[in-house]
Amino acid sequence: MVRLTVLGGAGEIGGNKILVEDGDRRILLDFGISFARRGQFFEEYVAPRAAAGLADLLVTGVLPAVPGLYRQDLLAIGGPGVPAPHTEPAAEALLLSHAHLDHAGHLGFLDARIPTYCSAVSHGVLSVLQGVRGRAFESEFLDFLERPAFRDLRATVSRRFELVEGEFTAGGFSCRALPVDHSIPGSLAFLVRTSRGNVLYTGDLRFHGPDAADSEAMLDAARREGVWLLLAEGTRLDVLDPRTEDDVYRECIGAVAETTGPVIADFAPRDVARMRTFLRIARETDRMLVVTTPDAYLLETLRDLDPRVPDLRREPILVLKERKQTGTYSDRDYQRWERRVLARPWARTADELRPMRDRCLLALGFWDVQHLADIGAGEDALYIRSASEAYTEEQAADERRMRNWLELLGVRRHLHSHASGHAPQPDLVRMVRTLRPEVLVPVHTERPDLWRPLVQDTTVVEPRTGVPLEW
């Protein structure tokens, strides 16, 4: 008997946590943060307490209260709703589709005996995220300090990662990793062979991005193997718009070419495909792309893992050197990873960028907006928002603050140009009709009900959070 339990990602976008069981074999597919659920209880200044272990996350339902999943040191702290410590973990492996936090953000809480299977690039992204955030309770992806965390007595515990491509075995399952195109590099779909038939988990994907050939190759490979059950994302199942990355390029290059002052490009962190688009625009308009230190750290880390990642050594890219702590640009102001990036000849302070601002394309978002006051921007500048519209109250508030800053700095020209990292309805329907699965289980969508009339030859089973489905 095959049992599938969606612990997160049912009727919501993100927070994917899926347990697949076949006899005595058990694996997890992703273990991400439900930002919608988390946002109901936590914000910047009301965060889960590390000293409370898992209690805050479990009592609020941000983490599922499933025995056998979590780190023994956190379980030992106890608290409301915390399961008792266990002998054996409830899963033998975690298959991680990609490193967006709504898919990977809670893996740091898992029992360290559960190995993570992912692409080398996803592992690189996680290492950057943990490096940038430091030893934060919710960001211990690669290793962790056992709690209570007495730094002078306890060493870090490393997690086991298996970097996969093609065929591999995890938790007793024969599996296949299939690269797909998404708005973060290193994204995978997984084919898991069960006693009932092949299960295909799409992760997040699109067919309209610059690496769409990866998604098409996945579709062809999965079709040839055959798919019994499809776990399909449906973020944009209610959207018909087929906008592509080429549309973003065409809309933006004309506006940038007409701009005599600085250009500010505001797009999602770790969207390397969008960075490639703006790097192309910078080259073709004789500008320098200016990125933040974390962005540069990401590019340096991933460059040797994926040849499609821009090479800081060969591209017209500069790195903004922020003023920190003492305000004197002393090496002591920066963490080790920052010093490594800023030691290279591409680093520039805001004072050094100001005289050349009219030749800059500044990859800066809301969290970097104050640097614009140092570099300088005015009526001759252009602001490009190249990300999705705000869909939470907090994001909407950040947008208002960004507009306030731009108004204060005199930036009057605005352009919104974006192409999603998720497939729209026509591509999702084509995917299902090509694969012809017997069963479709929708995840990562707020509208699972839309599937039935669109794919009438397939049995659609809408999951409920924490309720097992059995075949």
C-alpha positions as CSV (number, residue, x, y, z in Angstrom):
1,M,0.0,0.0,0.0
2,V,1.2,3.5,-0.9
3,R,0.3,6.3,1.5
4,L,0.7,10.0,0.8
5,T,0.3,12.6,3.6
6,V,0.5,16.3,2.7
7,L,1.7,17.9,5.9
8,G,2.0,21.3,4.2
9,G,1.1,22.8,0.8
10,A,-2.5,21.7,0.7
11,G,-4.8,24.5,-0.4
12,E,-1.9,27.0,0.0
13,I,1.0,28.4,-2.0
14,G,4.2,27.2,-0.3
15,G,5.0,25.4,2.8
16,N,5.4,22.1,1.0
17,K,5.9,19.1,3.3
18,I,4.9,15.7,1.9
19,L,5.4,12.3,3.4
20,V,5.4,9.3,1.0
21,E,5.2,5.8,2.5
22,D,5.3,2.5,0.7
23,G,5.4,-0.5,3.1
24,D,8.2,0.3,5.5
25,R,9.8,2.8,3.2
26,R,9.3,6.5,4.1
27,I,10.6,9.7,2.5
28,L,9.8,13.4,2.6
29,L,9.3,15.7,-0.4
30,D,10.5,19.2,0.7
31,F,10.1,20.7,4.1
32,G,9.4,24.4,3.6
33,I,7.9,27.3,5.6
34,S,4.3,28.2,5.2
35,F,4.7,32.0,5.2
36,A,0.9,32.5,5.3
37,R,0.6,30.5,8.5
38,R,3.8,31.9,10.0
39,G,2.6,35.5,9.2
40,Q,-0.5,34.9,11.3
41,F,1.6,34.7,14.5
42,F,5.1,36.0,13.8
43,E,6.8,39.0,12.3
44,E,10.2,40.7,12.5
45,Y,10.0,41.5,16.3
46,V,7.9,38.5,17.3
47,A,9.9,35.5,16.2
48,P,9.9,31.9,17.4
49,R,12.0,31.6,20.5
50,A,15.1,29.5,20.2
51,A,15.0,29.0,24.0
52,A,11.5,27.4,23.6
53,G,12.8,24.8,21.1
54,L,9.9,23.8,18.8
55,A,7.1,24.8,21.2
56,D,6.2,28.1,19.5
57,L,6.2,26.6,16.0
58,L,4.2,23.5,17.0
59,V,1.6,25.2,19.1
60,T,0.9,27.7,16.3
61,G,0.7,25.0,13.6
62,V,3.6,26.5,11.7
63,L,5.3,23.1,12.0
64,P,3.2,19.9,11.9
65,A,3.1,18.0,15.2
66,V,4.3,14.7,13.7
67,P,6.2,12.3,15.9
68,G,9.6,11.1,14.7
69,L,10.5,14.1,12.5
70,Y,12.4,16.6,14.6
71,R,15.8,17.1,16.2
72,Q,16.2,15.3,19.5
73,D,17.8,18.3,21.2
74,L,14.8,20.5,20.4
75,L,12.3,17.8,21.5
76,A,14.1,17.4,24.8
77,I,13.3,21.0,25.6
78,G,9.7,20.1,25.6
79,G,6.8,22.5,25.8
80,P,3.1,22.6,24.7
81,G,2.4,20.2,21.8
82,V,5.9,19.0,21.5
83,P,6.1,15.2,20.8
84,A,8.3,13.0,23.0
85,P,11.8,12.2,21.8
86,H,11.9,9.1,19.5
87,T,14.2,6.3,18.8
88,E,14.0,6.1,15.0
89,P,13.1,9.0,12.6
90,A,9.7,8.9,10.8
91,A,11.4,9.2,7.4
92,E,14.6,7.9,5.9
93,A,15.3,10.7,3.5
94,L,14.3,14.2,2.4
95,L,14.1,15.0,-1.3
96,L,14.6,18.7,-1.7
97,S,13.3,20.2,-5.0
98,H,15.0,23.6,-4.6
99,A,16.3,26.1,-2.1
100,H,13.4,28.6,-1.9
101,L,12.4,28.9,1.8
102,D,8.8,27.8,1.2
103,H,10.3,24.4,0.2
104,A,13.5,24.2,2.2
105,G,13.2,26.7,5.1
106,H,12.4,24.2,7.9
107,L,14.8,21.4,7.0
108,G,17.1,22.7,9.8
109,F,14.5,21.4,12.4
110,L,14.6,17.8,11.0
111,D,16.2,14.9,12.8
112,A,19.8,15.0,11.8
113,R,19.6,11.3,10.8
114,I,17.4,12.2,7.9
115,P,19.7,12.9,5.0
116,T,18.8,15.6,2.4
117,Y,19.0,14.7,-1.3
118,C,19.3,17.8,-3.6
119,S,21.2,19.3,-6.5
120,A,24.7,20.7,-5.9
121,V,23.5,24.1,-6.7
122,S,20.7,24.0,-4.1
123,H,23.2,22.9,-1.6
124,G,25.3,26.0,-2.6
125,V,22.4,28.3,-2.2
126,L,21.6,26.9,1.3
127,S,25.3,27.4,2.3
128,V,25.0,31.1,1.2
129,L,21.8,31.6,3.0
130,Q,23.2,30.2,6.2
131,G,26.4,32.1,5.8
132,V,24.6,35.4,5.3
133,R,22.2,34.9,8.1
134,G,24.7,33.6,10.6
135,R,23.9,31.2,13.4
136,A,20.1,32.0,13.4
137,F,17.6,29.5,14.9
138,E,15.6,29.2,11.7
139,S,18.5,29.2,9.3
140,E,20.6,26.2,10.5
141,F,20.4,24.4,7.1
142,L,23.8,22.7,6.8
143,D,24.7,22.3,10.5
144,F,23.3,23.3,13.9
145,L,24.3,24.0,17.5
146,E,22.6,21.6,19.8
147,R,20.3,23.3,22.3
148,P,20.8,24.5,24.9
149,A,23.5,26.1,22.9
150,F,26.5,26.6,25.2
151,R,29.1,27.7,22.6
152,D,32.1,26.8,24.8
153,L,30.9,23.3,25.3
154,R,29.1,22.1,22.2
155,A,30.3,21.7,18.7
156,T,28.1,22.0,15.6
157,V,26.3,19.0,14.3
158,S,26.6,18.6,10.5
159,R,23.7,17.4,8.4
160,R,24.3,14.8,5.7
161,F,23.6,15.9,2.2
162,E,23.6,13.7,-0.9
163,L,24.1,15.7,-4.1
164,V,22.2,14.0,-6.8
165,E,21.7,14.1,-10.6
166,G,20.0,11.4,-12.6
167,E,19.4,8.1,-10.9
168,F,19.8,7.6,-7.2
169,T,18.4,5.6,-4.3
170,A,16.9,7.3,-1.2
171,G,15.2,5.6,1.8
172,G,14.9,2.4,-0.2
173,F,13.2,4.1,-3.1
174,S,14.6,4.1,-6.6
175,C,14.4,7.8,-7.7
176,R,15.4,10.0,-10.6
177,A,16.3,13.7,-10.3
178,L,15.0,15.7,-13.3
179,P,16.2,19.4,-13.7
180,V,13.4,22.0,-14.3
181,D,13.4,25.7,-15.0
182,H,12.3,27.9,-12.1
183,S,13.3,31.3,-10.7
184,I,16.1,29.8,-8.7
185,P,18.9,27.7,-10.1
186,G,19.3,24.0,-9.2
187,S,15.6,23.2,-9.2
188,L,14.6,19.6,-9.6
189,A,11.5,17.5,-10.1
190,F,11.6,13.9,-8.6
191,L,10.4,10.6,-10.1
192,V,9.9,8.2,-7.2
193,R,9.2,4.5,-8.1
194,T,6.7,2.9,-5.7
195,S,5.1,-0.5,-5.6
196,R,1.9,1.0,-7.1
197,G,3.6,3.0,-9.9
198,N,5.8,6.0,-10.5
199,V,5.1,9.2,-8.5
200,L,6.3,12.4,-10.1
201,Y,6.7,15.5,-7.8
202,T,7.1,18.6,-9.9
203,G,8.4,20.9,-7.2
204,D,8.0,24.4,-8.7
205,L,8.5,24.8,-12.4
206,R,7.8,26.9,-15.6
207,F,8.1,26.3,-19.3
208,H,8.6,29.9,-20.3
209,G,11.9,30.8,-18.7
210,P,15.4,31.0,-20.2
211,D,16.1,27.4,-19.3
212,A,12.7,26.1,-20.4
213,A,14.5,23.2,-22.2
214,D,15.1,21.7,-18.8
215,S,11.4,21.5,-18.0
216,E,10.6,20.1,-21.5
217,A,13.3,17.4,-21.1
218,M,11.8,16.5,-17.7
219,L,8.3,16.2,-19.2
220,D,9.6,14.0,-22.0
221,A,11.6,11.7,-19.6
222,A,8.7,11.3,-17.2
223,R,6.3,10.6,-20.1
224,R,8.6,7.8,-21.4
225,E,8.8,6.3,-17.9
226,G,5.1,6.6,-17.2
227,V,3.5,8.4,-14.3
228,W,0.9,6.8,-12.0
229,L,0.5,9.7,-9.6
230,L,1.4,13.3,-10.2
231,L,2.1,15.7,-7.3
232,A,1.7,19.0,-9.3
233,E,2.3,22.6,-8.3
234,G,-0.5,25.0,-9.4
235,T,0.6,28.4,-8.2
236,R,-0.8,30.1,-11.3
237,L,-3.5,27.6,-12.2
238,D,-6.0,30.6,-12.5
239,V,-3.7,32.6,-14.8
240,L,-3.6,32.4,-18.6
241,D,-0.9,35.0,-19.1
242,P,2.1,33.4,-20.9
243,R,4.6,36.2,-20.2
244,T,8.2,35.2,-20.6
245,E,11.7,36.4,-19.6
246,D,12.1,37.7,-23.1
247,D,9.1,40.0,-22.5
248,V,10.9,41.4,-19.5
249,Y,14.0,42.0,-21.5
250,R,12.2,43.7,-24.3
251,E,10.2,46.0,-22.0
252,C,13.1,47.0,-19.9
253,I,15.9,47.5,-22.4
254,G,13.9,50.2,-24.2
255,A,13.2,52.1,-21.0
256,V,16.8,51.8,-19.8
257,A,18.2,53.0,-23.1
258,E,16.1,56.2,-22.8
259,T,17.3,56.8,-19.2
260,T,20.1,59.3,-18.7
261,G,20.5,58.8,-15.0
262,P,20.8,55.7,-12.8
263,V,18.5,52.7,-13.2
264,I,17.3,50.8,-10.1
265,A,16.2,47.2,-10.7
266,D,14.2,45.6,-7.9
267,F,13.9,41.9,-8.2
268,A,13.8,38.8,-6.0
269,P,17.0,37.7,-4.2
270,R,18.5,34.6,-5.7
271,D,16.6,35.0,-9.0
272,V,19.7,34.4,-11.1
273,A,17.7,34.2,-14.3
274,R,16.4,37.8,-13.7
275,M,20.0,38.9,-12.9
276,R,21.1,37.4,-16.2
277,T,18.4,39.5,-17.9
278,F,19.5,42.7,-16.3
279,L,23.2,41.9,-16.9
280,R,22.4,41.5,-20.6
281,I,20.6,44.9,-20.5
282,A,23.6,46.5,-18.7
283,R,26.0,45.2,-21.4
284,E,23.8,46.4,-24.3
285,T,23.3,49.9,-22.8
286,D,27.0,50.3,-21.7
287,R,26.2,50.2,-18.0
288,M,27.7,48.4,-15.0
289,L,25.5,46.1,-13.0
290,V,25.9,46.9,-9.3
291,V,24.9,44.1,-6.9
292,T,24.9,43.7,-3.2
293,T,27.6,41.7,-1.3
294,P,25.2,38.8,-0.6
295,D,24.3,38.7,-4.3
296,A,28.0,38.6,-5.2
297,Y,28.6,35.9,-2.6
298,L,25.9,33.8,-4.2
299,L,27.3,34.2,-7.7
300,E,30.8,33.3,-6.5
301,T,29.5,30.2,-4.7
302,L,27.4,29.0,-7.7
303,R,29.7,29.9,-10.6
304,D,31.7,26.6,-10.5
305,L,28.5,24.6,-10.1
306,D,26.5,26.0,-13.0
307,P,28.1,27.6,-16.1
308,R,24.9,29.6,-16.6
309,V,25.6,31.7,-13.5
310,P,27.3,35.0,-14.3
311,D,31.0,35.2,-13.7
312,L,32.0,38.2,-11.6
313,R,35.5,38.1,-13.1
314,R,34.4,38.4,-16.7
315,E,31.2,40.5,-16.6
316,P,30.5,44.2,-16.2
317,I,29.5,43.8,-12.5
318,L,30.5,45.9,-9.5
319,V,29.8,45.0,-5.8
320,L,28.4,47.7,-3.4
321,K,30.6,47.9,-0.3
322,E,28.3,48.9,2.5
323,R,29.3,51.1,5.4
324,K,29.0,49.0,8.6
325,Q,29.5,49.3,12.3
326,T,32.4,51.8,12.6
327,G,31.5,53.5,9.4
328,T,35.1,53.5,8.3
329,Y,35.1,50.4,6.0
330,S,37.5,48.6,8.4
331,D,38.0,44.9,7.6
332,R,36.8,44.3,11.2
333,D,33.4,45.6,10.2
334,Y,32.7,42.6,8.0
335,Q,32.2,38.9,8.4
336,R,34.6,36.4,6.8
337,W,32.5,35.7,3.8
338,E,32.0,39.5,3.2
339,R,35.8,40.2,3.4
340,R,36.4,37.5,0.8
341,V,34.0,39.1,-1.6
342,L,35.1,42.7,-1.0
343,A,38.8,41.9,-1.3
344,R,38.4,41.7,-5.0
345,P,38.8,44.6,-7.5
346,W,35.1,44.8,-8.2
347,A,34.1,46.3,-4.8
348,R,33.0,50.0,-4.7
349,T,31.7,52.2,-1.9
350,A,28.7,54.5,-2.4
351,D,31.1,57.4,-2.6
352,E,33.0,55.7,-5.4
353,L,29.8,54.9,-7.3
354,R,28.3,58.4,-7.0
355,P,30.4,60.0,-9.8
356,M,29.5,57.1,-12.2
357,R,25.9,56.6,-11.1
358,D,24.6,57.6,-14.6
359,R,26.3,54.5,-16.0
360,C,25.0,52.1,-13.3
361,L,22.2,49.6,-13.3
362,L,21.7,49.1,-9.5
363,A,20.2,45.8,-8.4
364,L,18.8,47.1,-5.2
365,G,15.5,46.3,-3.5
366,F,13.6,47.6,-0.5
367,W,16.1,46.3,2.0
368,D,18.8,48.2,0.2
369,V,17.0,51.4,-0.6
370,Q,18.9,53.6,1.8
371,H,22.0,53.1,-0.3
372,L,20.3,55.1,-3.0
373,A,20.5,58.2,-0.8
374,D,24.3,57.7,-0.7
375,I,24.7,57.0,-4.3
376,G,22.3,59.6,-5.5
377,A,19.1,59.4,-7.6
378,G,16.7,62.0,-8.9
379,E,14.3,62.8,-11.8
380,D,16.7,61.4,-14.3
381,A,16.5,58.0,-12.7
382,L,14.4,55.0,-13.5
383,Y,12.9,52.5,-11.0
384,I,12.0,49.0,-12.4
385,R,10.0,46.7,-10.2
386,S,10.7,43.3,-11.6
387,A,8.9,41.1,-9.1
388,S,5.3,40.0,-8.5
389,E,2.7,42.2,-6.9
390,A,2.5,42.3,-3.2
391,Y,0.2,39.5,-1.9
392,T,0.4,40.0,1.9
393,E,-0.2,43.1,4.1
394,E,3.5,43.1,5.0
395,Q,4.6,43.1,1.4
396,A,2.1,45.9,0.6
397,A,3.5,48.0,3.5
398,D,7.1,47.4,2.2
399,E,5.9,48.6,-1.3
400,R,4.5,51.8,0.2
401,R,7.8,52.4,2.1
402,M,9.7,51.9,-1.2
403,R,7.5,54.4,-3.0
404,N,8.0,56.9,-0.1
405,W,11.8,56.6,-0.5
406,L,11.6,57.0,-4.3
407,E,9.4,60.1,-3.9
408,L,11.8,61.5,-1.3
409,L,14.8,60.9,-3.7
410,G,12.9,62.5,-6.6
411,V,12.6,59.3,-8.7
412,R,9.5,59.8,-10.8
413,R,9.8,57.2,-13.6
414,H,8.5,53.8,-12.6
415,L,8.1,50.6,-14.6
416,H,6.7,47.2,-13.6
417,S,8.0,44.3,-15.7
418,H,7.9,40.7,-14.5
419,A,7.6,37.1,-15.6
420,S,6.7,34.5,-13.0
421,G,8.8,31.6,-11.9
422,H,5.6,29.4,-12.1
423,A,3.8,27.9,-15.1
424,P,0.4,29.4,-16.0
425,Q,-2.7,27.3,-16.7
426,P,-2.1,26.4,-20.3
427,D,1.4,24.9,-19.6
428,L,0.1,23.1,-16.5
429,V,-2.7,21.6,-18.4
430,R,-0.4,20.6,-21.2
431,M,1.9,18.9,-18.6
432,V,-0.9,16.8,-17.3
433,R,-2.2,15.8,-20.7
434,T,1.3,14.9,-21.8
435,L,2.0,12.7,-18.7
436,R,-1.5,11.2,-18.5
437,P,-1.3,10.2,-14.9
438,E,-4.0,8.1,-13.3
439,V,-4.1,10.4,-10.2
440,L,-3.4,14.1,-9.8
441,V,-2.8,15.4,-6.3
442,P,-2.6,19.3,-6.3
443,V,-0.2,21.1,-4.0
444,H,1.2,24.6,-3.8
445,T,-2.1,26.2,-5.0
446,E,-4.9,28.1,-3.5
447,R,-7.3,26.8,-6.2
448,P,-7.0,23.0,-6.4
449,D,-10.7,23.0,-7.4
450,L,-9.8,24.3,-10.8
451,W,-8.0,21.2,-11.8
452,R,-11.0,18.9,-12.3
453,P,-12.7,20.6,-15.3
454,L,-9.3,21.2,-16.9
455,V,-8.1,17.5,-16.9
456,Q,-11.2,15.4,-16.9
457,D,-9.4,12.2,-18.0
458,T,-7.4,12.3,-14.7
459,T,-8.7,11.6,-11.2
460,V,-8.0,14.7,-9.1
461,V,-7.7,14.0,-5.4
462,E,-7.6,17.2,-3.3
463,P,-5.5,16.6,-0.2
464,R,-6.3,17.8,3.3
465,T,-3.4,18.8,5.6
466,G,-2.3,15.9,7.7
467,V,-4.9,13.4,6.3
468,P,-3.3,10.4,4.7
469,L,-4.3,9.3,1.1
470,E,-4.0,5.6,0.5
471,W,-3.9,3.4,-2.6
